[in-house]
């Protein structure tokens, strides 16, 4: 299990979010390049899924030192999010095939504002002026970029 001491960061959650930020940005750029090269959105996603399936067991063993537990309340949520991510990725890849990445990608990332809003509303996370301002800025940035 990774601990805060392993990272050198005071906040492991922030460090991991920064890693995700960089990797998601690179992923979107590479996806756009693949679509420019004339790739099929579904073919691309299929290859990407095979790579993900190959990497996840090794990552799980490295991080947790055991295979993951699958069961209980996890399955319904994983099934639903599997459907929503499939729809999202098919829409994103098709959008990248026909549109500009500098417009399509920021609009697709408005999902972060939706997720934050839903977390505040349904999961009881704290609502602060900083969070509201941050969400509003994200929405404003996407509006500006899509003009």
N, CA, C and O atoms as a GROMACS GRO file, in nm:
protein
  588
    1UNK      N    1   0.084  -0.118   0.000
    1UNK     CA    2   0.000   0.000   0.000
    1UNK      C    3   0.089   0.125   0.000
    1UNK      O    4   0.186   0.132   0.075
    2UNK      N    5   0.056   0.223  -0.082
    2UNK     CA    6   0.133   0.347  -0.088
    2UNK      C    7   0.093   0.434   0.030
    2UNK      O    8  -0.025   0.448   0.062
    3UNK      N    9   0.194   0.494   0.095
    3UNK     CA   10   0.166   0.584   0.207
    3UNK      C   11   0.213   0.725   0.171
    3UNK      O   12   0.286   0.744   0.074
    4UNK      N   13   0.169   0.821   0.249
    4UNK     CA   14   0.209   0.960   0.228
    4UNK      C   15   0.361   0.973   0.234
    4UNK      O   16   0.419   1.050   0.158
    5UNK      N   17   0.424   0.899   0.321
    5UNK     CA   18   0.569   0.907   0.337
    5UNK      C   19   0.640   0.860   0.210
    5UNK      O   20   0.749   0.909   0.179
    6UNK      N   21   0.579   0.766   0.134
    6UNK     CA   22   0.640   0.716   0.012
    6UNK      C   23   0.651   0.822  -0.096
    6UNK      O   24   0.738   0.813  -0.182
    7UNK      N   25   0.566   0.922  -0.093
    7UNK     CA   26   0.560   1.019  -0.202
    7UNK      C   27   0.640   1.145  -0.176
    7UNK      O   28   0.680   1.212  -0.272
    8UNK      N   29   0.665   1.179  -0.053
    8UNK     CA   30   0.730   1.305  -0.021
    8UNK      C   31   0.632   1.422  -0.024
    8UNK      O   32   0.672   1.536  -0.001
    9UNK      N   33   0.507   1.395  -0.050
    9UNK     CA   34   0.403   1.498  -0.052
    9UNK      C   35   0.325   1.493   0.078
    9UNK      O   36   0.306   1.386   0.136
   10UNK      N   37   0.281   1.609   0.125
   10UNK     CA   38   0.199   1.614   0.245
   10UNK      C   39   0.059   1.561   0.217
   10UNK      O   40  -0.006   1.507   0.306
   11UNK      N   41   0.014   1.576   0.091
   11UNK     CA   42  -0.121   1.531   0.053
   11UNK      C   43  -0.110   1.431  -0.062
   11UNK      O   44  -0.091   1.471  -0.177
   12UNK      N   45  -0.123   1.305  -0.031
   12UNK     CA   46  -0.116   1.201  -0.134
   12UNK      C   47  -0.227   1.217  -0.236
   12UNK      O   48  -0.207   1.194  -0.355
   13UNK      N   49  -0.348   1.258  -0.190
   13UNK     CA   50  -0.458   1.274  -0.283
   13UNK      C   51  -0.427   1.380  -0.389
   13UNK      O   52  -0.462   1.362  -0.506
   14UNK      N   53  -0.362   1.488  -0.350
   14UNK     CA   54  -0.327   1.595  -0.444
   14UNK      C   55  -0.217   1.546  -0.539
   14UNK      O   56  -0.222   1.573  -0.659
   15UNK      N   57  -0.119   1.476  -0.486
   15UNK     CA   58  -0.012   1.422  -0.570
   15UNK      C   59  -0.068   1.328  -0.676
   15UNK      O   60  -0.030   1.335  -0.793
   16UNK      N   61  -0.158   1.240  -0.637
   16UNK     CA   62  -0.220   1.147  -0.732
   16UNK      C   63  -0.308   1.221  -0.832
   16UNK      O   64  -0.313   1.183  -0.949
   17UNK      N   65  -0.377   1.324  -0.788
   17UNK     CA   66  -0.458   1.404  -0.880
   17UNK      C   67  -0.370   1.472  -0.985
   17UNK      O   68  -0.410   1.485  -1.100
   18UNK      N   69  -0.252   1.516  -0.945
   18UNK     CA   70  -0.159   1.579  -1.040
   18UNK      C   71  -0.107   1.477  -1.141
   18UNK      O   72  -0.092   1.509  -1.259
   19UNK      N   73  -0.080   1.356  -1.097
   19UNK     CA   74  -0.039   1.250  -1.190
   19UNK      C   75  -0.152   1.223  -1.289
   19UNK      O   76  -0.128   1.209  -1.409
   20UNK      N   77  -0.275   1.215  -1.239
   20UNK     CA   78  -0.391   1.192  -1.326
   20UNK      C   79  -0.407   1.306  -1.425
   20UNK      O   80  -0.436   1.283  -1.543
   21UNK      N   81  -0.390   1.430  -1.379
   21UNK     CA   82  -0.400   1.548  -1.464
   21UNK      C   83  -0.303   1.539  -1.582
   21UNK      O   84  -0.342   1.560  -1.697
   22UNK      N   85  -0.177   1.508  -1.553
   22UNK     CA   86  -0.076   1.499  -1.659
   22UNK      C   87  -0.108   1.383  -1.755
   22UNK      O   88  -0.104   1.400  -1.876
   23UNK      N   89  -0.140   1.267  -1.699
   23UNK     CA   90  -0.167   1.150  -1.784
   23UNK      C   91  -0.294   1.167  -1.866
   23UNK      O   92  -0.298   1.125  -1.982
   24UNK      N   93  -0.398   1.227  -1.809
   24UNK     CA   94  -0.521   1.250  -1.887
   24UNK      C   95  -0.496   1.352  -1.998
   24UNK      O   96  -0.548   1.337  -2.109
   25UNK      N   97  -0.418   1.454  -1.970
   25UNK     CA   98  -0.384   1.551  -2.074
   25UNK      C   99  -0.306   1.486  -2.187
   25UNK      O  100  -0.336   1.510  -2.304
   26UNK      N  101  -0.206   1.405  -2.154
   26UNK     CA  102  -0.130   1.333  -2.256
   26UNK      C  103  -0.219   1.237  -2.333
   26UNK      O  104  -0.209   1.227  -2.456
   27UNK      N  105  -0.306   1.167  -2.261
   27UNK     CA  106  -0.397   1.072  -2.326
   27UNK      C  107  -0.486   1.142  -2.428
   27UNK      O  108  -0.501   1.094  -2.540
   28UNK      N  109  -0.544   1.256  -2.390
   28UNK     CA  110  -0.631   1.328  -2.483
   28UNK      C  111  -0.555   1.376  -2.605
   28UNK      O  112  -0.606   1.369  -2.717
   29UNK      N  113  -0.433   1.425  -2.584
   29UNK     CA  114  -0.352   1.470  -2.696
   29UNK      C  115  -0.320   1.354  -2.791
   29UNK      O  116  -0.334   1.366  -2.913
   30UNK      N  117  -0.280   1.242  -2.734
   30UNK     CA  118  -0.246   1.124  -2.816
   30UNK      C  119  -0.370   1.072  -2.888
   30UNK      O  120  -0.361   1.030  -3.003
   31UNK      N  121  -0.484   1.073  -2.821
   31UNK     CA  122  -0.608   1.032  -2.886
   31UNK      C  123  -0.639   1.122  -3.006
   31UNK      O  124  -0.676   1.073  -3.113
   32UNK      N  125  -0.625   1.252  -2.989
   32UNK     CA  126  -0.650   1.346  -3.099
   32UNK      C  127  -0.556   1.316  -3.215
   32UNK      O  128  -0.598   1.316  -3.331
   33UNK      N  129  -0.429   1.291  -3.185
   33UNK     CA  130  -0.331   1.259  -3.290
   33UNK      C  131  -0.373   1.131  -3.363
   33UNK      O  132  -0.364   1.124  -3.485
   34UNK      N  133  -0.419   1.032  -3.289
   34UNK     CA  134  -0.467   0.908  -3.351
   34UNK      C  135  -0.585   0.931  -3.443
   34UNK      O  136  -0.595   0.869  -3.549
   35UNK      N  137  -0.675   1.019  -3.403
   35UNK     CA  138  -0.791   1.048  -3.486
   35UNK      C  139  -0.752   1.128  -3.610
   35UNK      O  140  -0.812   1.110  -3.716
   36UNK      N  141  -0.653   1.216  -3.598
   36UNK     CA  142  -0.603   1.290  -3.714
   36UNK      C  143  -0.542   1.193  -3.815
   36UNK      O  144  -0.554   1.214  -3.936
   37UNK      N  145  -0.478   1.089  -3.765
   37UNK     CA  146  -0.416   0.990  -3.852
   37UNK      C  147  -0.518   0.900  -3.921
   37UNK      O  148  -0.481   0.812  -3.999
   38UNK      N  149  -0.645   0.922  -3.893
   38UNK     CA  150  -0.749   0.846  -3.961
   38UNK      C  151  -0.795   0.721  -3.891
   38UNK      O  152  -0.852   0.632  -3.955
   39UNK      N  153  -0.771   0.711  -3.765
   39UNK     CA  154  -0.811   0.593  -3.691
   39UNK      C  155  -0.961   0.587  -3.669
   39UNK      O  156  -1.030   0.688  -3.673
   40UNK      N  157  -1.009   0.468  -3.647
   40UNK     CA  158  -1.149   0.446  -3.611
   40UNK      C  159  -1.164   0.468  -3.461
   40UNK      O  160  -1.088   0.410  -3.384
   41UNK      N  161  -1.260   0.550  -3.418
   41UNK     CA  162  -1.278   0.570  -3.273
   41UNK      C  163  -1.297   0.439  -3.196
   41UNK      O  164  -1.239   0.420  -3.090
   42UNK      N  165  -1.379   0.349  -3.250
   42UNK     CA  166  -1.404   0.223  -3.179
   42UNK      C  167  -1.283   0.131  -3.181
   42UNK      O  168  -1.254   0.065  -3.082
   43UNK      N  169  -1.212   0.127  -3.293
   43UNK     CA  170  -1.090   0.046  -3.300
   43UNK      C  171  -0.984   0.096  -3.204
   43UNK      O  172  -0.918   0.017  -3.136
   44UNK      N  173  -0.970   0.228  -3.198
   44UNK     CA  174  -0.874   0.289  -3.107
   44UNK      C  175  -0.907   0.252  -2.963
   44UNK      O  176  -0.820   0.210  -2.887
   45UNK      N  177  -1.033   0.267  -2.926
   45UNK     CA  178  -1.074   0.238  -2.788
   45UNK      C  179  -1.057   0.090  -2.755
   45UNK      O  180  -1.027   0.056  -2.641
   46UNK      N  181  -1.077   0.004  -2.852
   46UNK     CA  182  -1.059  -0.139  -2.829
   46UNK      C  183  -0.913  -0.170  -2.796
   46UNK      O  184  -0.884  -0.245  -2.702
   47UNK      N  185  -0.820  -0.114  -2.873
   47UNK     CA  186  -0.678  -0.134  -2.844
   47UNK      C  187  -0.643  -0.076  -2.708
   47UNK      O  188  -0.571  -0.138  -2.630
   48UNK      N  189  -0.693   0.044  -2.680
   48UNK     CA  190  -0.669   0.109  -2.552
   48UNK      C  191  -0.720   0.021  -2.436
   48UNK      O  192  -0.655   0.011  -2.332
   49UNK      N  193  -0.836  -0.040  -2.455
   49UNK     CA  194  -0.893  -0.127  -2.351
   49UNK      C  195  -0.807  -0.251  -2.328
   49UNK      O  196  -0.790  -0.294  -2.214
   50UNK      N  197  -0.752  -0.308  -2.434
   50UNK     CA  198  -0.664  -0.423  -2.419
   50UNK      C  199  -0.540  -0.387  -2.338
   50UNK      O  200  -0.496  -0.465  -2.253
   51UNK      N  201  -0.484  -0.269  -2.362
   51UNK     CA  202  -0.367  -0.224  -2.287
   51UNK      C  203  -0.405  -0.206  -2.140
   51UNK      O  204  -0.330  -0.248  -2.051
   52UNK      N  205  -0.519  -0.145  -2.114
   52UNK     CA  206  -0.566  -0.125  -1.978
   52UNK      C  207  -0.584  -0.258  -1.906
   52UNK      O  208  -0.542  -0.273  -1.791
   53UNK      N  209  -0.645  -0.353  -1.973
   53UNK     CA  210  -0.667  -0.485  -1.913
   53UNK      C  211  -0.534  -0.554  -1.884
   53UNK      O  212  -0.523  -0.629  -1.786
   54UNK      N  213  -0.434  -0.531  -1.966
   54UNK     CA  214  -0.302  -0.591  -1.943
   54UNK      C  215  -0.230  -0.526  -1.826
   54UNK      O  216  -0.160  -0.594  -1.752
   55UNK      N  217  -0.246  -0.396  -1.809
   55UNK     CA  218  -0.172  -0.322  -1.706
   55UNK      C  219  -0.236  -0.335  -1.568
   55UNK      O  220  -0.163  -0.342  -1.468
   56UNK      N  221  -0.367  -0.338  -1.559
   56UNK     CA  222  -0.434  -0.333  -1.428
   56UNK      C  223  -0.396  -0.446  -1.332
   56UNK      O  224  -0.371  -0.418  -1.214
   57UNK      N  225  -0.389  -0.572  -1.375
   57UNK     CA  226  -0.350  -0.675  -1.278
   57UNK      C  227  -0.209  -0.653  -1.222
   57UNK      O  228  -0.186  -0.673  -1.103
   58UNK      N  229  -0.116  -0.613  -1.308
   58UNK     CA  230   0.021  -0.589  -1.260
   58UNK      C  231   0.024  -0.471  -1.164
   58UNK      O  232   0.091  -0.476  -1.060
   59UNK      N  233  -0.048  -0.364  -1.196
   59UNK     CA  234  -0.053  -0.247  -1.108
   59UNK      C  235  -0.115  -0.284  -0.974
   59UNK      O  236  -0.068  -0.238  -0.870
   60UNK      N  237  -0.218  -0.365  -0.976
   60UNK     CA  238  -0.284  -0.407  -0.853
   60UNK      C  239  -0.188  -0.486  -0.765
   60UNK      O  240  -0.181  -0.464  -0.644
   61UNK      N  241  -0.116  -0.578  -0.825
   61UNK     CA  242  -0.021  -0.658  -0.747
   61UNK      C  243   0.091  -0.571  -0.691
   61UNK      O  244   0.134  -0.593  -0.578
   62UNK      N  245   0.138  -0.475  -0.767
   62UNK     CA  246   0.244  -0.386  -0.719
   62UNK      C  247   0.195  -0.296  -0.606
   62UNK      O  248   0.268  -0.274  -0.509
   63UNK      N  249   0.075  -0.243  -0.618
   63UNK     CA  250   0.025  -0.148  -0.519
   63UNK      C  251  -0.032  -0.214  -0.395
   63UNK      O  252  -0.005  -0.170  -0.283
   64UNK      N  253  -0.109  -0.320  -0.414
   64UNK     CA  254  -0.179  -0.383  -0.301
   64UNK      C  255  -0.118  -0.516  -0.257
   64UNK      O  256  -0.154  -0.570  -0.153
   65UNK      N  257  -0.025  -0.568  -0.336
   65UNK     CA  258   0.040  -0.696  -0.307
   65UNK      C  259  -0.056  -0.815  -0.310
   65UNK      O  260  -0.026  -0.922  -0.258
   66UNK      N  261  -0.172  -0.794  -0.373
   66UNK     CA  262  -0.270  -0.902  -0.387
   66UNK      C  263  -0.367  -0.864  -0.498
   66UNK      O  264  -0.372  -0.748  -0.541
   67UNK      N  265  -0.442  -0.961  -0.544
   67UNK     CA  266  -0.544  -0.932  -0.644
   67UNK      C  267  -0.660  -0.857  -0.579
   67UNK      O  268  -0.687  -0.876  -0.461
   68UNK      N  269  -0.728  -0.775  -0.655
   68UNK     CA  270  -0.837  -0.695  -0.596
   68UNK      C  271  -0.957  -0.780  -0.561
   68UNK      O  272  -0.983  -0.884  -0.622
   69UNK      N  273  -1.030  -0.735  -0.460
   69UNK     CA  274  -1.156  -0.799  -0.424
   69UNK      C  275  -1.266  -0.739  -0.511
   69UNK      O  276  -1.278  -0.617  -0.522
   70UNK      N  277  -1.344  -0.826  -0.572
   70UNK     CA  278  -1.455  -0.780  -0.655
   70UNK      C  279  -1.581  -0.841  -0.595
   70UNK      O  280  -1.597  -0.963  -0.590
   71UNK      N  281  -1.670  -0.755  -0.551
   71UNK     CA  282  -1.793  -0.805  -0.493
   71UNK      C  283  -1.861  -0.699  -0.411
   71UNK      O  284  -1.820  -0.583  -0.408
   72UNK      N  285  -1.965  -0.741  -0.345
   72UNK     CA  286  -2.038  -0.651  -0.258
   72UNK      C  287  -2.102  -0.536  -0.332
   72UNK      O  288  -2.157  -0.554  -0.441
   73UNK      N  289  -2.094  -0.419  -0.272
   73UNK     CA  290  -2.157  -0.301  -0.329
   73UNK      C  291  -2.080  -0.243  -0.447
   73UNK      O  292  -2.130  -0.153  -0.515
   74UNK      N  293  -1.960  -0.292  -0.473
   74UNK     CA  294  -1.877  -0.241  -0.581
   74UNK      C  295  -1.937  -0.267  -0.719
   74UNK      O  296  -1.931  -0.180  -0.806
   75UNK      N  297  -1.994  -0.383  -0.739
   75UNK     CA  298  -2.035  -0.427  -0.874
   75UNK      C  299  -2.140  -0.337  -0.938
   75UNK      O  300  -2.119  -0.298  -1.054
   76UNK      N  301  -2.250  -0.301  -0.874
   76UNK     CA  302  -2.347  -0.215  -0.943
   76UNK      C  303  -2.288  -0.081  -0.986
   76UNK      O  304  -2.317  -0.032  -1.095
   77UNK      N  305  -2.206  -0.022  -0.901
   77UNK     CA  306  -2.144   0.107  -0.936
   77UNK      C  307  -2.047   0.091  -1.051
   77UNK      O  308  -2.044   0.173  -1.143
   78UNK      N  309  -1.967  -0.015  -1.047
   78UNK     CA  310  -1.870  -0.039  -1.154
   78UNK      C  311  -1.940  -0.065  -1.287
   78UNK      O  312  -1.894  -0.020  -1.392
   79UNK      N  313  -2.050  -0.138  -1.283
   79UNK     CA  314  -2.125  -0.165  -1.407
   79UNK      C  315  -2.182  -0.036  -1.466
   79UNK      O  316  -2.173  -0.012  -1.586
   80UNK      N  317  -2.242   0.045  -1.381
   80UNK     CA  318  -2.302   0.171  -1.428
   80UNK      C  319  -2.193   0.264  -1.481
   80UNK      O  320  -2.209   0.322  -1.589
   81UNK      N  321  -2.083   0.279  -1.407
   81UNK     CA  322  -1.977   0.368  -1.455
   81UNK      C  323  -1.908   0.310  -1.578
   81UNK      O  324  -1.855   0.386  -1.659
   82UNK      N  325  -1.908   0.179  -1.592
   82UNK     CA  326  -1.855   0.118  -1.715
   82UNK      C  327  -1.936   0.159  -1.836
   82UNK      O  328  -1.881   0.185  -1.943
   83UNK      N  329  -2.068   0.163  -1.820
   83UNK     CA  330  -2.155   0.207  -1.930
   83UNK      C  331  -2.133   0.355  -1.959
   83UNK      O  332  -2.119   0.395  -2.074
   84UNK      N  333  -2.130   0.438  -1.854
   84UNK     CA  334  -2.116   0.582  -1.877
   84UNK      C  335  -1.980   0.617  -1.936
   84UNK      O  336  -1.972   0.706  -2.021
   85UNK      N  337  -1.872   0.550  -1.892
   85UNK     CA  338  -1.740   0.580  -1.949
   85UNK      C  339  -1.733   0.532  -2.093
   85UNK      O  340  -1.667   0.596  -2.176
   86UNK      N  341  -1.799   0.422  -2.125
   86UNK     CA  342  -1.801   0.375  -2.264
   86UNK      C  343  -1.869   0.477  -2.354
   86UNK      O  344  -1.817   0.511  -2.460
   87UNK      N  345  -1.985   0.524  -2.312
   87UNK     CA  346  -2.056   0.626  -2.390
   87UNK      C  347  -1.971   0.752  -2.402
   87UNK      O  348  -1.960   0.810  -2.510
   88UNK      N  349  -1.910   0.795  -2.291
   88UNK     CA  350  -1.828   0.916  -2.291
   88UNK      C  351  -1.710   0.903  -2.386
   88UNK      O  352  -1.681   0.995  -2.462
   89UNK      N  353  -1.641   0.790  -2.381
   89UNK     CA  354  -1.523   0.773  -2.465
   89UNK      C  355  -1.558   0.762  -2.613
   89UNK      O  356  -1.487   0.814  -2.698
   90UNK      N  357  -1.667   0.694  -2.644
   90UNK     CA  358  -1.711   0.685  -2.784
   90UNK      C  359  -1.746   0.824  -2.835
   90UNK      O  360  -1.708   0.861  -2.946
   91UNK      N  361  -1.819   0.902  -2.755
   91UNK     CA  362  -1.854   1.038  -2.794
   91UNK      C  363  -1.729   1.125  -2.807
   91UNK      O  364  -1.717   1.200  -2.904
   92UNK      N  365  -1.637   1.116  -2.712
   92UNK     CA  366  -1.514   1.194  -2.715
   92UNK      C  367  -1.431   1.161  -2.839
   92UNK      O  368  -1.387   1.251  -2.910
   93UNK      N  369  -1.410   1.033  -2.864
   93UNK     CA  370  -1.326   0.993  -2.977
   93UNK      C  371  -1.388   1.034  -3.110
   93UNK      O  372  -1.318   1.076  -3.201
   94UNK      N  373  -1.519   1.021  -3.120
   94UNK     CA  374  -1.586   1.063  -3.243
   94UNK      C  375  -1.577   1.215  -3.258
   94UNK      O  376  -1.555   1.265  -3.368
   95UNK      N  377  -1.593   1.288  -3.148
   95UNK     CA  378  -1.576   1.433  -3.151
   95UNK      C  379  -1.435   1.473  -3.190
   95UNK      O  380  -1.417   1.568  -3.266
   96UNK      N  381  -1.335   1.400  -3.140
   96UNK     CA  382  -1.196   1.429  -3.176
   96UNK      C  383  -1.168   1.398  -3.323
   96UNK      O  384  -1.082   1.460  -3.385
   97UNK      N  385  -1.241   1.305  -3.376
   97UNK     CA  386  -1.222   1.269  -3.518
   97UNK      C  387  -1.273   1.380  -3.609
   97UNK      O  388  -1.215   1.404  -3.715
   98UNK      N  389  -1.381   1.449  -3.570
   98UNK     CA  390  -1.443   1.548  -3.658
   98UNK      C  391  -1.420   1.692  -3.616
   98UNK      O  392  -1.445   1.784  -3.694
   99UNK      N  393  -1.372   1.714  -3.493
   99UNK     CA  394  -1.357   1.850  -3.443
   99UNK      C  395  -1.217   1.878  -3.393
   99UNK      O  396  -1.128   1.792  -3.403
  100UNK      N  397  -1.197   1.995  -3.341
  100UNK     CA  398  -1.067   2.037  -3.287
  100UNK      C  399  -1.053   1.991  -3.142
  100UNK      O  400  -1.144   2.006  -3.061
  101UNK      N  401  -0.936   1.936  -3.112
  101UNK     CA  402  -0.910   1.893  -2.976
  101UNK      C  403  -0.917   2.007  -2.875
  101UNK      O  404  -0.957   1.987  -2.761
  102UNK      N  405  -0.877   2.127  -2.919
  102UNK     CA  406  -0.877   2.243  -2.829
  102UNK      C  407  -1.018   2.287  -2.792
  102UNK      O  408  -1.034   2.368  -2.701
  103UNK      N  409  -1.119   2.236  -2.860
  103UNK     CA  410  -1.259   2.265  -2.827
  103UNK      C  411  -1.324   2.144  -2.762
  103UNK      O  412  -1.388   2.155  -2.658
  104UNK      N  413  -1.308   2.027  -2.826
  104UNK     CA  414  -1.376   1.905  -2.781
  104UNK      C  415  -1.330   1.862  -2.642
  104UNK      O  416  -1.412   1.828  -2.557
  105UNK      N  417  -1.199   1.863  -2.619
  105UNK     CA  418  -1.145   1.814  -2.492
  105UNK      C  419  -1.190   1.900  -2.373
  105UNK      O  420  -1.236   1.844  -2.274
  106UNK      N  421  -1.178   2.033  -2.379
  106UNK     CA  422  -1.224   2.112  -2.264
  106UNK      C  423  -1.373   2.095  -2.235
  106UNK      O  424  -1.414   2.089  -2.119
  107UNK      N  425  -1.454   2.088  -2.340
  107UNK     CA  426  -1.598   2.068  -2.317
  107UNK      C  427  -1.621   1.934  -2.248
  107UNK      O  428  -1.702   1.925  -2.156
  108UNK      N  429  -1.551   1.830  -2.293
  108UNK     CA  430  -1.569   1.699  -2.230
  108UNK      C  431  -1.526   1.699  -2.085
  108UNK      O  432  -1.579   1.624  -2.003
  109UNK      N  433  -1.430   1.784  -2.052
  109UNK     CA  434  -1.380   1.790  -1.914
  109UNK      C  435  -1.471   1.870  -1.822
  109UNK      O  436  -1.443   1.880  -1.702
  110UNK      N  437  -1.578   1.925  -1.874
  110UNK     CA  438  -1.677   1.988  -1.786
  110UNK      C  439  -1.738   1.886  -1.691
  110UNK      O  440  -1.802   1.920  -1.592
  111UNK      N  441  -1.715   1.759  -1.723
  111UNK     CA  442  -1.758   1.654  -1.632
  111UNK      C  443  -1.701   1.671  -1.493
  111UNK      O  444  -1.762   1.627  -1.396
  112UNK      N  445  -1.586   1.735  -1.481
  112UNK     CA  446  -1.530   1.759  -1.348
  112UNK      C  447  -1.619   1.851  -1.267
  112UNK      O  448  -1.634   1.832  -1.146
  113UNK      N  449  -1.680   1.950  -1.331
  113UNK     CA  450  -1.772   2.039  -1.260
  113UNK      C  451  -1.898   1.964  -1.220
  113UNK      O  452  -1.950   1.983  -1.110
  114UNK      N  453  -1.946   1.878  -1.310
  114UNK     CA  454  -2.065   1.798  -1.279
  114UNK      C  455  -2.036   1.703  -1.162
  114UNK      O  456  -2.117   1.690  -1.070
  115UNK      N  457  -1.922   1.637  -1.166
  115UNK     CA  458  -1.886   1.544  -1.058
  115UNK      C  459  -1.872   1.617  -0.925
  115UNK      O  460  -1.917   1.568  -0.822
  116UNK      N  461  -1.810   1.735  -0.928
  116UNK     CA  462  -1.796   1.814  -0.804
  116UNK      C  463  -1.933   1.854  -0.751
  116UNK      O  464  -1.959   1.843  -0.631
  117UNK      N  465  -2.020   1.901  -0.840
  117UNK     CA  466  -2.154   1.943  -0.798
  117UNK      C  467  -2.232   1.826  -0.740
  117UNK      O  468  -2.296   1.840  -0.635
  118UNK      N  469  -2.228   1.710  -0.808
  118UNK     CA  470  -2.301   1.592  -0.758
  118UNK      C  471  -2.244   1.544  -0.625
  118UNK      O  472  -2.319   1.498  -0.538
  119UNK      N  473  -2.112   1.554  -0.607
  119UNK     CA  474  -2.049   1.514  -0.480
  119UNK      C  475  -2.094   1.605  -0.366
  119UNK      O  476  -2.118   1.559  -0.254
  120UNK      N  477  -2.104   1.733  -0.396
  120UNK     CA  478  -2.152   1.828  -0.295
  120UNK      C  479  -2.298   1.799  -0.259
  120UNK      O  480  -2.337   1.802  -0.142
  121UNK      N  481  -2.377   1.772  -0.362
  121UNK     CA  482  -2.521   1.755  -0.344
  121UNK      C  483  -2.558   1.621  -0.280
  121UNK      O  484  -2.640   1.618  -0.188
  122UNK      N  485  -2.499   1.512  -0.329
  122UNK     CA  486  -2.544   1.379  -0.287
  122UNK      C  487  -2.452   1.307  -0.190
  122UNK      O  488  -2.495   1.214  -0.122
  123UNK      N  489  -2.326   1.346  -0.182
  123UNK     CA  490  -2.232   1.276  -0.094
  123UNK      C  491  -2.200   1.356   0.032
  123UNK      O  492  -2.120   1.312   0.114
  124UNK      N  493  -2.262   1.470   0.045
  124UNK     CA  494  -2.244   1.550   0.166
  124UNK      C  495  -2.107   1.613   0.181
  124UNK      O  496  -2.066   1.646   0.293
  125UNK      N  497  -2.035   1.630   0.070
  125UNK     CA  498  -1.906   1.696   0.080
  125UNK      C  499  -1.927   1.844   0.112
  125UNK      O  500  -2.030   1.902   0.078
  126UNK      N  501  -1.829   1.902   0.176
  126UNK     CA  502  -1.844   2.040   0.221
  126UNK      C  503  -1.847   2.137   0.102
  126UNK      O  504  -1.773   2.121   0.005
  127UNK      N  505  -1.934   2.236   0.114
  127UNK     CA  506  -1.943   2.340   0.013
  127UNK      C  507  -1.871   2.463   0.066
  127UNK      O  508  -1.906   2.516   0.172
  128UNK      N  509  -1.770   2.505  -0.007
  128UNK     CA  510  -1.696   2.625   0.034
  128UNK      C  511  -1.699   2.725  -0.081
  128UNK      O  512  -1.726   2.690  -0.196
  129UNK      N  513  -1.673   2.848  -0.048
  129UNK     CA  514  -1.667   2.952  -0.149
  129UNK      C  515  -1.557   2.922  -0.250
  129UNK      O  516  -1.572   2.949  -0.369
  130UNK      N  517  -1.446   2.866  -0.204
  130UNK     CA  518  -1.336   2.830  -0.292
  130UNK      C  519  -1.379   2.726  -0.393
  130UNK      O  520  -1.346   2.737  -0.511
  131UNK      N  521  -1.453   2.624  -0.349
  131UNK     CA  522  -1.500   2.520  -0.440
  131UNK      C  523  -1.598   2.577  -0.542
  131UNK      O  524  -1.589   2.546  -0.661
  132UNK      N  525  -1.689   2.659  -0.497
  132UNK     CA  526  -1.786   2.721  -0.588
  132UNK      C  527  -1.713   2.807  -0.692
  132UNK      O  528  -1.745   2.802  -0.810
  133UNK      N  529  -1.616   2.885  -0.646
  133UNK     CA  530  -1.539   2.971  -0.735
  133UNK      C  531  -1.460   2.887  -0.835
  133UNK      O  532  -1.453   2.921  -0.953
  134UNK      N  533  -1.400   2.780  -0.790
  134UNK     CA  534  -1.322   2.691  -0.877
  134UNK      C  535  -1.408   2.628  -0.985
  134UNK      O  536  -1.368   2.623  -1.101
  135UNK      N  537  -1.526   2.578  -0.947
  135UNK     CA  538  -1.618   2.519  -1.044
  135UNK      C  539  -1.663   2.623  -1.145
  135UNK      O  540  -1.669   2.596  -1.265
  136UNK      N  541  -1.695   2.742  -1.097
  136UNK     CA  542  -1.738   2.850  -1.187
  136UNK      C  543  -1.626   2.888  -1.284
  136UNK      O  544  -1.651   2.913  -1.401
  137UNK      N  545  -1.502   2.892  -1.235
  137UNK     CA  546  -1.389   2.923  -1.322
  137UNK      C  547  -1.370   2.815  -1.428
  137UNK      O  548  -1.340   2.846  -1.544
  138UNK      N  549  -1.386   2.689  -1.390
  138UNK     CA  550  -1.372   2.580  -1.486
  138UNK      C  551  -1.477   2.591  -1.597
  138UNK      O  552  -1.447   2.575  -1.715
  139UNK      N  553  -1.599   2.619  -1.557
  139UNK     CA  554  -1.707   2.636  -1.656
  139UNK      C  555  -1.678   2.757  -1.745
  139UNK      O  556  -1.695   2.750  -1.867
  140UNK      N  557  -1.634   2.866  -1.686
  140UNK     CA  558  -1.600   2.986  -1.763
  140UNK      C  559  -1.487   2.960  -1.862
  140UNK      O  560  -1.492   3.007  -1.975
  141UNK      N  561  -1.386   2.887  -1.819
  141UNK     CA  562  -1.273   2.854  -1.907
  141UNK      C  563  -1.320   2.774  -2.027
  141UNK      O  564  -1.278   2.800  -2.140
  142UNK      N  565  -1.407   2.676  -2.004
  142UNK     CA  566  -1.456   2.594  -2.114
  142UNK      C  567  -1.538   2.677  -2.211
  142UNK      O  568  -1.528   2.659  -2.332
  143UNK      N  569  -1.619   2.768  -2.159
  143UNK     CA  570  -1.699   2.856  -2.245
  143UNK      C  571  -1.606   2.940  -2.332
  143UNK      O  572  -1.629   2.953  -2.452
  144UNK      N  573  -1.501   2.996  -2.273
  144UNK     CA  574  -1.405   3.076  -2.350
  144UNK      C  575  -1.333   2.995  -2.455
  144UNK      O  576  -1.317   3.040  -2.569
  145UNK      N  577  -1.289   2.875  -2.419
  145UNK     CA  578  -1.216   2.791  -2.512
  145UNK      C  579  -1.301   2.741  -2.628
  145UNK      O  580  -1.249   2.715  -2.737
  146UNK      N  581  -1.430   2.728  -2.606
  146UNK     CA  582  -1.516   2.672  -2.711
  146UNK      C  583  -1.569   2.778  -2.808
  146UNK      O  584  -1.644   2.745  -2.900
  147UNK      N  585  -1.530   2.903  -2.789
  147UNK     CA  586  -1.578   3.011  -2.879
  147UNK      C  587  -1.502   3.010  -3.009
  147UNK      O  588  -1.529   3.093  -3.096
   0.00000   0.00000   0.00000
